[in-house]
């Protein structure tokens, strides 16, 4: 039976300017003819073939990893088309037919026929740029998760020339998946865009605006994953512990044991907690009784009498509703909570969330709110003694008719105490699994390059991330058999749930060093983080900066793509009167200092001496360089540190393109 790769489906975008590879399966020995042409209703209105481009001519026979082909098929359809080729199916049932490179266009149709009369037609084909977008949660977060930030953009996102192919999660150990087992090409629209990666959508949108051709992305991502999850055994050669992990999870009996244990342990913990919960027995959401105490929301429980409590807690408070809000639908925002919650308003459940990261944004239906005093009740399950109502978030009920502030005093009761929840073994995150199941299957689909946003899970790992990134890039380039562009994000600021103030800064420095990889560029997004949220909502600027980096690497744009970069650090003075250091910069036109929420004074430079002691340094910005001074320092400085903390304490430094100088550690010459 004739069938094509799943990536070659309706609404697909094929990479422009490169030979197009049409892959599929059929009965061994059959002759398959592939034709890429303008659809009949579009003929003569869009798209054209690049004259003199490589790999094949119209009607030519092409042989690539297939048996020898027969002569060209002479038909009127092929005569009207731009390009066509014929191959014979190999003994293993596969065929691969390269067509000549095309310039950008829309309205194409792909027709694949075999000599037994079977035919597959792929409609609404576009030719433009295709990017492989991968990583963990911050690139996996979709537009729906960020809807409150981009509601208007989603509603107006209709664009048939911006398309996404999103793979479902598939970790495979010990077996390479030959072709994607999931996914469909979808064009941006009010219905489809909410399910696109937010970073991927904005990257592709800006890249498309700059290149003025159709653009699409293949989204292959999963939250919580390590870089080793996306690497092959060959890429991980020498990392014996990671290879042992991959081999262990390739054992189906072991995998089944782990999956069953995960399900059994977590279910048992919750069942025991539910049975012991006095609040469930007393139906506190309907009948709130005398409270045990009060807390001020938002708060971290470690700062209250609930410090280190694990188990279920009940929180409740009343709020007033005006006549204009009564009976109307409304929105309920409860920031983020640790860990899981179920929430009721006036005894009616309005929402629940099973883990800590998603913002609690629930809908209150019509008819539920009434004039005067209303009540909200939350059952919060704390799994590891680190409960909180996250500070800096919004806690309110609101609509066009008014707002009820929910911050302030809440009553609470303990439902039941428990031991910490048994750890879950996330089997999808292990070494090689996602490479085998979600990257390798895409290897035959030509792309422009790779967009990578990952690292949060690796910050506490002992491995050299710079080396892993180098192996990742070289491995993927070998997989696609070309020198693909590679752009990636350096981790943004974050100041919550981190064990110390050194782990993430050390990791960012390793990411910075990966810029030495050929045809690679890093987007500095330190300022785009949120101190209190691992998953910041601001993805538009992240996508724009990645697009600027990609346009530079591919040579398709000449706009400034980088913030200021240190090129040389010189010691200008040292002694009892203090020290002076000069930092020479590139990408430094129009330097200035600013911050959205930390003032306009630079506070994040430090100078380190031979003993490892760091001294805060004052900063003076000049034309193309920065002057540092540390009057309290009498020893000779050896290194300069910039933004070497989980978050900034003062202003950041920018160039006239409004791109920031990223964190760095540099030797003083």
C-alpha positions in Angstrom: 0.0 0.0 0.0 1.4 3.4 -1.0 1.8 5.9 1.8 4.0 8.9 2.5 5.8 10.2 5.5 3.3 11.8 7.9 5.1 15.0 7.6 4.2 15.1 3.9 0.5 15.7 4.5 -2.0 18.4 3.6 -0.9 22.0 4.5 2.7 21.0 4.8 5.5 23.6 4.2 8.6 22.3 2.2 12.0 24.0 2.7 12.8 26.4 -0.1 16.2 26.5 -1.8 17.1 22.9 -0.9 16.4 19.6 -2.7 13.0 18.3 -1.5 13.0 14.7 -0.4 9.7 12.8 -0.8 9.8 9.7 1.3 7.3 6.9 1.9 6.6 3.2 1.7 5.1 0.9 -0.9 5.3 -2.7 -2.2 9.0 -3.5 -3.0 9.8 -3.3 -6.7 7.0 -0.9 -7.6 7.8 2.2 -9.6 6.7 5.5 -7.9 6.4 8.8 -9.7 6.4 12.0 -7.7 5.1 15.3 -9.1 5.1 18.7 -7.4 3.0 21.1 -9.3 0.7 24.1 -8.9 -2.7 23.0 -8.0 -5.0 23.4 -11.0 -7.0 26.3 -9.6 -3.7 28.0 -8.6 -1.7 27.3 -11.8 0.1 30.4 -13.0 -0.6 32.4 -9.8 2.1 31.6 -7.4 5.4 29.8 -6.9 8.2 28.9 -9.4 11.2 26.7 -9.7 14.6 27.9 -9.0 16.4 27.9 -12.3 19.6 25.8 -12.3 19.1 24.4 -8.8 20.7 21.2 -7.7 19.5 17.6 -7.6 17.5 16.6 -10.6 15.6 18.1 -13.5 12.0 17.8 -14.6 11.3 14.3 -15.7 14.7 13.1 -14.7 15.3 9.7 -13.1 16.7 10.0 -9.6 18.3 7.2 -7.6 19.0 7.7 -3.8 19.0 4.7 -1.5 16.6 3.0 -3.9 16.7 0.4 -6.6 17.4 1.6 -10.1 14.5 3.5 -11.7 12.9 3.0 -15.1 12.5 5.7 -17.7 10.6 9.0 -17.1 6.8 8.9 -17.2 5.4 11.0 -19.9 2.1 12.5 -19.0 0.2 15.8 -19.6 0.0 16.4 -15.8 3.8 16.2 -15.5 4.3 18.4 -18.5 2.2 21.1 -16.8 4.1 20.7 -13.5 7.3 22.2 -12.4 9.1 19.1 -11.4 8.7 15.3 -11.4 10.8 12.2 -10.8 10.5 8.5 -10.7 12.1 5.9 -8.5 11.7 2.2 -7.7 10.7 1.0 -4.2 13.6 -0.8 -2.4 13.4 -4.3 -1.1 12.6 -3.0 2.5 9.5 -1.2 1.1 10.9 2.3 1.4 11.5 4.9 -1.3 13.1 8.3 -1.2 12.7 10.6 -4.2 14.5 14.0 -4.2 13.1 16.8 -6.3 14.9 19.9 -7.3 15.0 22.9 -5.0 12.1 25.4 -5.3 11.7 29.1 -4.5 9.0 30.1 -2.1 5.4 30.0 -3.0 1.9 28.6 -2.1 -0.8 26.7 -3.8 1.2 23.6 -4.7 0.0 20.1 -4.9 2.1 16.9 -4.4 1.0 13.9 -6.4 2.6 10.5 -5.8 1.5 7.5 -8.0 2.8 4.0 -8.3 2.6 1.7 -11.4 -0.2 -0.3 -9.7 -2.5 2.6 -9.9 -2.4 3.7 -6.3 -2.2 7.5 -5.7 -1.7 9.9 -2.8 -2.4 13.7 -3.2 -1.1 16.2 -0.7 -3.0 19.5 -1.0 -2.3 23.1 0.0 1.5 22.7 -0.1 3.6 25.8 0.5 7.3 26.3 0.0 9.2 28.5 2.4 11.3 28.1 5.6 10.9 25.3 8.0 12.5 25.2 11.5 12.8 22.3 14.0 11.8 23.8 17.4 12.7 21.7 20.4 13.4 21.7 24.2 11.6 21.6 27.4 8.7 23.4 29.1 9.4 27.0 28.2 9.2 26.2 24.5 6.5 23.6 25.0 4.2 26.2 26.7 1.5 27.0 24.2 -0.4 30.1 23.3 -3.5 28.9 25.2 -1.4 28.9 28.4 -0.5 32.5 27.7 -3.9 33.5 26.4 -4.4 36.3 28.9 -1.2 38.0 27.6 -2.0 37.4 23.9 -5.8 37.2 23.6 -6.0 39.8 20.9 -3.1 38.3 19.0 -4.7 34.8 19.0 -8.0 36.2 17.8 -6.3 38.0 14.9 -3.7 35.2 14.1 -5.3 34.0 10.9 -2.4 33.3 8.5 -2.4 30.5 6.0 1.4 31.0 5.4 2.4 30.3 9.1 2.1 26.7 9.9 2.9 24.3 12.7 3.4 20.5 12.9 3.3 19.4 16.5 4.4 15.9 17.5 2.8 14.1 20.5 5.1 12.8 23.2 6.8 9.6 22.4 9.9 8.3 24.2 11.4 5.2 22.7 14.3 3.3 24.2 16.4 0.9 22.2 14.4 1.5 19.0 14.6 4.3 16.5 11.2 5.4 15.2 11.5 5.7 11.4 8.7 8.2 10.8 6.5 10.4 13.0 3.6 8.5 14.5 1.6 11.7 15.3 1.0 15.2 14.2 -0.7 17.3 11.5 0.2 20.5 9.7 -2.0 23.3 10.8 -2.1 26.9 9.7 -2.3 29.7 12.3 -5.9 30.6 13.1 -8.1 31.5 16.0 -8.8 27.8 16.4 -5.3 26.4 15.8 -2.9 29.0 17.2 -3.8 28.3 20.9 -2.1 24.9 20.5 1.1 26.2 18.9 4.2 26.7 21.1 4.1 30.4 22.1 7.8 30.8 21.6 7.6 28.9 18.3 4.7 31.0 17.1 6.3 34.3 17.7 9.7 33.2 16.4 8.1 32.0 13.1 5.9 35.1 12.9 8.9 37.4 13.1 11.0 35.3 10.8 8.2 35.2 8.2 7.7 39.0 8.5 11.4 39.5 7.8 11.8 37.0 5.0 8.4 37.6 3.4 7.9 33.9 2.5 5.8 31.2 4.1 7.2 29.8 7.3 6.5 26.8 9.4 7.9 24.9 12.4 8.0 21.3 13.6 7.4 21.4 17.3 9.1 18.5 19.1 9.2 19.4 22.8 8.3 18.2 26.3 8.5 19.9 29.7 11.0 18.7 32.3 13.3 17.0 29.9 17.2 17.0 29.9 19.4 17.6 26.9 20.3 13.9 27.0 16.7 13.1 26.4 17.1 14.5 22.9 20.5 12.9 22.2 21.4 9.6 20.5 23.6 6.9 21.9 26.3 8.0 19.5 26.1 11.6 20.8 26.4 10.4 24.4 29.5 8.2 23.8 31.6 8.3 27.0 28.6 9.2 29.2 28.4 5.7 30.6 25.8 6.5 33.3 23.5 8.0 30.7 23.9 5.1 28.3 23.2 2.7 31.1 20.1 4.6 31.9 18.9 4.3 28.3 19.6 0.6 28.2 17.8 0.0 31.5 14.6 1.7 30.2 14.8 -0.2 27.0 13.9 -3.4 28.9 10.1 -3.7 28.5 9.8 -5.6 31.8 11.6 -2.9 33.7 9.7 -0.1 32.1 6.4 -1.8 32.9 7.5 -2.2 36.5 8.3 1.5 36.8 5.1 2.6 35.2 3.0 0.4 37.5 5.0 1.6 40.5 4.5 5.2 39.6 0.7 4.8 39.3 0.4 2.6 42.4 2.5 4.8 44.7 0.9 8.1 43.8 -2.6 6.7 43.7 -2.1 5.1 47.1 -0.8 8.4 48.6 -3.8 10.4 47.4 -6.3 7.7 48.4 -4.9 7.6 52.0 -4.9 11.4 52.1 -8.5 11.6 50.9 -9.6 9.0 53.5 -8.0 10.9 56.3 -9.1 14.4 55.2 -11.6 15.8 57.7 -12.5 18.6 55.3 -13.7 16.1 52.7 -15.8 14.3 55.2 -17.2 17.6 56.5 -17.8 18.9 52.9 -16.1 22.2 53.9 -16.7 23.7 50.5 -20.4 23.7 51.4 -20.2 24.1 55.2 -17.2 26.1 56.3 -16.8 25.8 60.0 -14.7 27.4 62.7 -11.1 28.0 61.4 -7.8 26.9 62.9 -6.2 30.2 62.1 -5.6 32.8 59.4 -2.8 33.6 56.9 -2.2 36.5 54.7 -2.4 35.7 50.9 0.0 35.6 49.1 2.5 33.9 51.3 5.1 31.2 51.5 4.1 28.7 54.1 7.6 28.4 55.4 7.0 31.9 56.8 3.8 30.9 58.7 2.6 28.3 61.2 2.2 25.9 58.2 5.9 25.7 57.7 7.0 22.2 56.4 3.4 20.9 56.5 2.7 18.1 54.0 -0.9 16.9 53.3 -4.2 18.7 52.6 -5.1 22.2 53.7 -8.4 24.1 53.4 -8.5 27.8 52.9 -11.6 30.0 52.7 -12.7 33.6 52.8 -15.7 35.7 52.0 -15.8 38.5 49.4 -18.3 41.1 48.4 -20.0 41.3 45.0 -21.6 44.4 43.7 -25.1 44.5 42.1 -23.4 45.1 38.7 -21.3 41.8 39.0 -24.1 39.6 40.5 -25.3 36.9 38.3 -22.7 37.6 35.6 -19.9 35.3 34.5 -16.5 36.3 35.9 -12.9 35.3 35.9 -11.1 33.9 38.9 -7.3 34.3 39.2 -5.4 32.6 42.0 -1.8 33.1 40.9 0.1 29.8 41.2 -0.3 27.4 44.1 1.9 24.7 45.4 1.0 22.0 44.7 -2.5 21.0 43.5 -5.8 22.5 44.2 -9.6 22.2 43.9 -11.5 25.4 44.1 -15.2 26.2 44.9 -17.2 29.4 44.8 -20.4 29.4 46.8 -20.2 25.6 47.1 -19.8 25.0 43.3 -16.5 23.6 42.0 -15.1 26.1 39.4 -11.7 24.5 38.7 -8.9 22.2 39.7 -5.2 21.9 38.7 -3.1 18.8 39.4 0.4 20.3 39.8 2.1 23.5 40.8 3.1 25.3 37.6 0.0 26.3 35.7 -1.6 29.6 36.5 -4.9 29.2 38.3 -7.3 30.9 36.0 -10.8 29.6 36.4 -14.2 30.6 34.9 -17.1 31.5 37.2 -20.3 30.7 35.4 -23.4 32.9 35.1 -25.7 32.8 38.0 -23.2 31.8 40.7 -22.2 35.1 42.1 -24.9 37.0 44.1 -25.1 40.4 45.6 -23.4 40.9 48.9 -21.3 38.2 50.7 -19.9 35.3 48.7 -17.4 32.6 49.7 -14.5 30.9 48.0 -12.9 27.7 49.4 -9.7 26.0 48.2 -8.5 22.5 49.0 -4.7 22.7 48.6 -2.6 19.5 48.6 1.0 20.1 49.6 3.2 17.3 48.5 6.7 18.1 49.9 6.3 20.6 52.7 6.9 23.6 50.5 3.4 25.0 50.1 2.6 28.6 49.0 0.3 31.1 47.4 3.0 32.6 45.1 3.9 36.2 45.9 3.8 38.8 43.2 0.8 37.1 41.5 -2.8 38.4 41.2 -5.5 36.9 43.4 -8.9 38.3 42.4 -12.3 37.8 40.8 -13.1 40.2 38.0 -15.3 40.9 35.0 -16.2 43.9 32.9 -18.6 44.9 35.7 -16.1 45.0 38.6 -13.4 43.4 40.7 -13.2 41.6 44.0 -9.7 41.5 45.5 -8.8 38.1 47.1 -5.5 39.0 48.6 -5.4 39.5 52.4 -6.6 37.4 55.3 -7.8 33.8 54.7 -9.0 31.3 57.2 -7.5 27.8 57.1 -8.0 24.3 58.5 -5.7 21.3 58.2 -7.5 18.5 56.4 -4.9 15.7 57.0 -1.2 15.5 57.5 0.8 13.1 55.3 4.3 11.9 54.6 5.9 13.4 51.5 4.5 12.1 48.2 6.5 9.2 46.7 8.8 10.4 44.0 7.6 9.9 40.4 10.1 8.4 37.9 9.4 10.3 34.7 10.1 7.7 32.1 9.8 10.1 29.2 12.8 12.1 30.3 15.5 9.5 30.2 18.6 9.6 27.9 17.9 9.0 24.2 14.2 8.4 24.5 12.9 11.6 22.8 15.7 11.6 20.3 14.6 8.1 19.2 10.8 8.9 19.2 10.5 12.6 18.3 13.7 13.8 16.6 15.1 10.9 14.5 11.7 10.4 12.7 12.0 14.0 11.3 15.5 13.6 9.8 14.5 13.2 6.2 12.4 16.4 6.1 14.6 19.3 5.0 14.7 22.2 7.4 16.5 25.6 7.7 17.7 25.1 11.2 17.1 24.3 14.9 15.6 26.5 17.6 16.5 25.2 21.1 15.1 26.4 24.5 16.2 24.0 27.2 18.4 23.8 30.3 16.3 24.3 33.4 16.4 20.6 34.1 20.2 20.5 33.5 21.2 23.3 35.9 21.8 20.8 38.8 23.4 18.1 36.6 27.2 17.4 37.0 27.9 17.3 33.2 29.5 20.0 31.1 26.6 21.5 29.3 28.8 23.3 26.8 30.2 19.9 25.6 26.7 18.3 25.6 25.4 21.2 23.5 28.3 20.8 21.1 27.6 17.1 20.7 23.8 17.8 20.3 24.4 20.3 17.5 27.0 18.2 15.6 24.8 15.1 16.0 21.7 16.8 14.6 23.7 18.2 11.7 25.0 14.7 10.9 21.5 13.4 11.2 20.1 15.9 8.6 23.4 15.7 6.7 23.9 19.4 6.5 25.3 22.3 8.4 22.0 23.5 9.9 21.7 26.9 11.6 21.3 26.6 15.4 19.9 29.3 17.7 19.1 28.9 21.3 18.0 30.7 24.5 20.1 31.4 27.5 18.1 30.9 30.7 16.3 33.9 32.0 16.2 35.3 35.5 14.4 33.3 38.2 14.5 33.7 42.0 12.1 31.1 43.4 12.5 27.4 44.2 16.3 27.6 43.6 18.7 26.0 46.1 21.3 28.7 45.9 22.4 31.8 44.0 25.2 30.1 42.0 23.7 27.1 40.2 21.8 28.9 37.5 24.5 31.6 37.0 27.1 28.8 36.5 24.8 27.2 34.0 24.2 30.4 32.0 27.9 30.8 31.6 28.1 27.3 30.1 25.4 28.2 27.7 27.3 31.4 26.8 30.3 29.4 25.8 28.3 27.3 23.4 28.2 30.3 21.1 31.6 29.2 19.8 29.8 26.5 17.8 29.8 27.3 14.1 26.6 28.8 12.7 25.2 29.2 16.2 23.7 32.2 18.0 22.3 32.7 21.5 19.3 34.9 22.4 19.8 36.6 25.7 16.5 36.6 27.5 17.6 37.3 31.1 15.2 40.2 31.4 12.2 38.2 30.1 12.1 36.0 33.1 9.9 36.4 36.1 11.4 36.2 39.6 8.5 34.2 40.9 7.7 31.9 37.9 9.6 29.2 36.1 7.3 29.7 33.1 7.1 33.4 32.3 4.3 34.4 30.0 6.4 36.8 27.9 7.2 34.8 24.8 6.7 37.4 22.1 10.1 39.1 22.8 11.7 35.8 23.3 10.5 34.8 19.8 11.7 38.1 18.3 15.2 37.8 19.7 15.5 34.2 18.5 14.3 35.3 15.0 16.9 38.1 15.0 19.6 35.5 15.9 18.3 33.1 13.2 18.3 35.8 10.5 21.9 36.6 11.3 23.1 33.0 11.3 21.3 32.3 8.0 22.5 35.6 6.4 18.9 36.6 5.7 18.9 39.7 7.8 21.2 42.6 8.6 19.5 44.0 11.7 21.3 44.1 15.0 20.8 40.7 16.6 22.8 40.9 19.8 23.1 43.0 22.9 26.5 44.3 24.0 29.2 41.6 24.2 32.5 41.9 26.2 35.5 41.6 23.8 38.4 42.6 26.2 38.7 43.4 29.9 41.6 45.6 31.0 43.0 46.5 34.4 43.4 50.3 34.5 44.3 50.8 38.2 45.0 48.7 41.3 46.1 49.6 44.8 45.1 51.0 48.2 43.0 53.6 46.5 40.8 50.9 44.9 40.8 49.4 41.4 39.6 50.4 38.0 38.7 48.1 35.1 37.6 48.8 31.6 35.4 46.5 29.5 35.6 46.9 25.7 32.3 45.9 24.0 31.0 45.0 20.6 27.4 45.5 19.6 27.5 48.6 21.8 25.9 51.5 19.9 23.8 53.7 22.1 24.5 52.1 25.5 22.1 52.8 28.3 21.0 51.3 31.6 17.4 50.5 32.5 15.1 48.0 34.1 11.4 47.4 34.2 11.2 46.7 37.9 14.7 47.2 39.4 15.4 50.9 38.9 18.0 52.6 36.6 21.1 52.1 38.7 23.5 49.3 37.7 24.2 47.1 40.7 25.3 43.7 39.3 29.0 44.0 38.5 31.5 42.3 40.8 35.3 42.0 40.7 37.0 38.9 42.0 40.5 38.6 43.3 42.9 35.6 43.4 41.4 34.4 46.7 37.9 34.1 45.2 36.6 37.1 47.1 34.1 39.2 45.1 33.7 42.9 45.6 30.7 45.0 44.3 31.8 47.4 41.6 30.3 50.7 40.5 29.7 51.2 36.8 30.1 54.1 34.4 28.8 53.7 30.9 30.9 55.3 28.2 30.9 55.2 24.4 31.4 51.6 23.4 32.8 50.6 26.8 32.2 50.3 30.5 34.3 51.6 33.4 34.2 49.7 36.7 35.6 50.9 40.0 35.7 49.2 43.5 37.1 51.6 46.1 36.9 49.0 48.9 39.1 46.5 46.9 42.8 46.7 47.6 43.8 43.4 46.0 44.3 42.8 42.3 41.1 41.8 40.4 41.4 38.7 38.2 37.8 38.3 36.9 34.7 40.4 36.3 31.2 39.0 36.9 28.1 40.5 35.4 24.6 39.4 36.4 26.0 36.4 38.2 22.9 35.9 40.3 19.6 34.2 40.0 18.1 37.6 39.3 19.3 41.1 38.8 19.3 43.6 41.7 19.5 46.8 39.5 19.4 48.0 36.0 20.6 46.0 33.0 22.7 47.4 30.2 21.3 47.8 26.6 22.2 48.9 23.2 20.2 51.2 20.9 18.5 48.1 19.4 17.0 47.5 22.9 18.9 44.2 23.3 20.5 43.5 26.7 24.0 42.6 27.6 23.8 39.0 28.9 25.4 37.5 32.0 29.2 36.8 31.7 32.4 35.9 33.6 35.5 37.3 32.0 39.2 37.2 32.8 40.9 40.5 33.3 43.9 40.9 31.0 
